[in-house]
Amino acid sequence: METRELRYFVAVAEELHFSRAAERLGIAQPPLSRAISGLERRLGVALFERTSRAVTLTEAGSVLLAEGRAVLGAVAAAERRTQRAATGRTGLVLVTKAGVAGDLLKKVLAAYAAEPDAVDVDVVLCEAHEQERLLRGGQADVALMHRPYDSTTGFDTEELFTEGQVVILPAGHPLTARSHVRTADVTALADLPMARWPAPDGTYPDGPGAEVRNLTQLYQLIALGRTTVILAESCLAHLRQDLAAVPVVDAPPVTTLIAWPPHSRSRAVASLVRAALRCAPDDLSELRPGLAGRGRGSRSSR
């Protein structure tokens, strides 16, 4: 199977329309149709169900779409890393969501900078789900990610720490008088619908909650009484004074980990990963200093 055939197939699978896919690829429709038919003959499976009204993926087509995206992403990443190497750049690019694990990241960068063979590290602060795209695409060498919210499939990873979650509320909200809540208590709030984060493809799930992309935007909307959210409890380190947090006892734990491409043989990446493991906190209070006196709803009871 050629990468050209995979590009053709992925375009049709994503557009579910041969004419639009051909336009996207910059080719005529007849050769595109012939290429897809030839691919199906050689694989011995139907990749699409075609009718006069619609084109849909078969089960085999869905499998190839997932595999094809991964292969094309790996090819693009290899090209970008090769080009970067040709420029003589020796630095690393680390990506992480803006506003997340800031204190840990500061410690990791300081520990790595003290290594005798340390190279420059460019830090890219991104929005929801962008770490995965940048890492797969070769624009980044290493990422801080958060399971279960980020997909780490296909990456090598090391876990740094696991923590519980809290609901973020406007200061003075009735729920802040409680020592803890359950997820059902939060989703039942008619006055504060849950915020909606974009999916990896950029679309938002249906719902009444505000559409958000980063913590700055999110916190302002919560303070205005427009939405709420459940986040990992390390967010308490930089929580605004007009917000409060209450532990959500049945929310799934969040694991912060460091991830990198499995084919990486970079000594710099390996050294940075070791520095991250050394800085991983044994006590989560290290990540949220200065919380005493912030109010009953501000501290985790776990």
N, C-alpha and C positions, 0 to 999 in steps of 0.2 A: 504494500500500500504506500503510495507516494504522499508527501505532505501537501502537494497541490490537490490531490483528490480529497484529502481530509479538509482542507480549507473550503473546497466546493461543497462538501457534504455539510459541514458545520454552518455555512451560510444558509443553505436551504433549510436545515433543521431549525435554525433560529428564526428565519423569516417565515417558514412554512408557506412559501410562495416562490415559485421558480423565477418569475419575472423580477420580483424585488431582489432576490438573491443574485441574479445575473447583473442587475444594475449595481448592487453593492460591490460585486467582484470586478466590475468593469469589463464584462464579457457579454457576448450574445447568449440568448437563452438556449438555442439548439445544441451548441457544444456542451453547455452545462448539463442539460438533460441527458445527453449521450454519456457524459462522464459518470453521472450518478447511476444510470442503467448499467454501464460497464462494471462499476464497483459492486453493484448488487449481484451481477452474474458471477463475478469472480469470488465473492464471499459466499454465494449460494443462499442468500437470505434477502427478504424484502425489507428495505430500510424505511420506506414510506408507503402509506396507503393513499392512493390518488383517486379522487373522484372529480366530477366536473365542477364541484363547488369548493372543495377543500383538499389540502394536503396535510396529513397527520403522520406522526412518527409511529412506527411499530415498536414493539418491545425491544427488538434487536437494534432498531434505530436509536432508541433512548440510551441503550448501553454504549453504542458507538459515539453518540454525542458527548457523553461524559468522558469517555476515553480520548476522543479526538480533541476536546478542549484541553485536556491535560497534556497531550502530546504537543499540540501547537504552542501551548504556553511554555513547555520545556524548551522547544526549539527557539522561541523568541527570547527566552531567558539566556540560553546559551549564546545567542548572537549578541545580546547586550553586554553580557559579562566578558565576552571575547573582545568587543570593541572597547570596553573600559580598560581591559588589560593592555590593549595596544597603546592607550594614551599614557601608560606608565603610572596610572593612579594606583596607589597602594593602600588607600584608606578604605574604611568600611562605611556602609550605610545601614543605620538601624532605624526601624520604623516602629512607632507605637501610637496608640490613640491619644489624642490631646487630652490633658487633664487626668490621665490615669497613671498610677504607679510612679509619680514624679519623684518622690523621695527615694524609692528603690533605684530608679534609673540614675539619679544623681550619685548614689553610692557605687553603683556598678561602674559608671564611667570613671569615677575617681579611682576605684580599685584597678581597673584595666589600665588607666593612664600611668599607674605606678609600675607596670610591667616593663622590663628592659626592652622588649621587642614590640611595644605598643605602637600602633599607627593611629592616624587621625580618624575620628568617628564622626560622621555627619548624622545628626539626629533629625528625622523627618516626622513631624507630628501630623497625624492624619485623622480622618473621620471614620465612622463605623465601617468595619469590614475591609477597609482599604489596605491593612497590613498584608492580608492574604494575597490580594491582587498584586501588590508591589513586590512581594517576596517571590510569588510564582512567575512574575514577569521579568525578573532579573534586575529591577530597579533598586532592590534592597538586598543586603546580604544576611540580615538577621532581624528578627522581630520579637517584640513582647506581645503575647497574645493571651486570650482569656477563654478558657473552656468552661461552660459549654457554648458560649456565645460566638466564638470564632472557630472556623473549621481548620484543623491542623492536619487533615488527611494528606498524606504524601510528604510531610515534613519530618525531619528529625527534631526531637524536642527534649527538653529537660524541665521538670516541674520545679518551680521556685517556692511557692507557698499556696495554701488553700484557705479560704475564709468564708464566713457566712455573708448574708445579705441584709440590707436595711431598706426601708421605704423612706424616701425623702419627701417631706411635707412642709407647707408654709408654717413658720413659727406660730404657735398658738392654736394650731388645728386641734380639734378634740382628740384625735388619735395619739397626739404627742403626750397625753397624760398616761398612756399605757406603758408598761414595761416591755411588752412585746405584742406583736400581732401575727395573724396568719395571712396567707396570700388572698384567701377569700375575703378577708376584711378590707383589703386594699382594692380588689377588683369590684367590690360592691359600692365604692364611693361614687355616688352620682355627681357630686360637685367637683371631683378631681379624677377625670378619666385617665387611664394609663397612657403615658407618652408612647408614640409609635416611632421605632427606629427603621431605617431603610434596610431592605434585604440586600444580599450581595449584588443583585442586578439593579439596585437603585430604586426599586418600587417600594411603596409603603403598604403594609397590610391595612385592611379596612378597619374602621373603628372611629369613635368620637374623639380620642385623645389627640393632642398636638403632634404634628410631624416635627421631629427633631433630628439633628445631625451631630451635635456636639454638646459638651457639658455646659459651656457658657450660655448657650441658647436655652438649654433645658432648665438650668437653675433659675434663670430670669422668669421663665414661664411658670415654674412652680411657685416662686415668690409672689407672682401676680395672681395665684390661685386658679390657674388654667389647666394644670395637669399634675401628675405625680409619676414616680418611677421607683423601681426596685433596683438597687445597685450593690456592688460589692462593698463591704463595710470599710475598706481602706479609703473610700471616698471621703470619709469623715475628716481626714487630715486637712482638707482644704474646703470644708463646707462653709458656705456663707452664713453670716450671723442672723440673717432673716429666714433661715431654713432650719429644720430639725429632722432628726432621723430616729426611727424605731426599728429594732430587730424584727425580721420576718422569720419566724422559727421554722417554717416548713419550706422555705425557698431553697433551691438546690445550691450546694456550695460552688464557689467560683475558684478555679485554679489558674493562677498566673504562671505562665511558662515562657521559656525562650525557645524560639524555633528558627531553623535554618534549612536550606535545601539539602536533601539527602546526598547529593553527589558532590557537595562542597568538600574540598580538601584544603581549605584555607587555614593556615596556622593562626592567622589573626582572628578568624571566627572562633576557632577552638579555644584560644586564649580568652576571648571575650566571654564565651560560655562558662569557662571555669571561674572567671571573675564574678559572673552573675550567681553562680552556685555558692561561692563564698559569701556573697552579700545577702543571700536568701535569709529572711528573718526567722528566728526561732519563736519570737514573741511578736504577735501582730501589733502590739502597742507601739513597736518601733516605727510603724508606718502611719500612725495617727497620733502624734504627740500633741500635748497641750489641750486635751479635750476636757480636762477637769473644769467644772463650773459652767459647761455649755448647756446644762439643762437635762432634765430627766430623760427626754426623748433622744438625746444625742449620743448615748453610749450603748454599746452592745452589752447584753447581759450574759453572753455566751463565752 
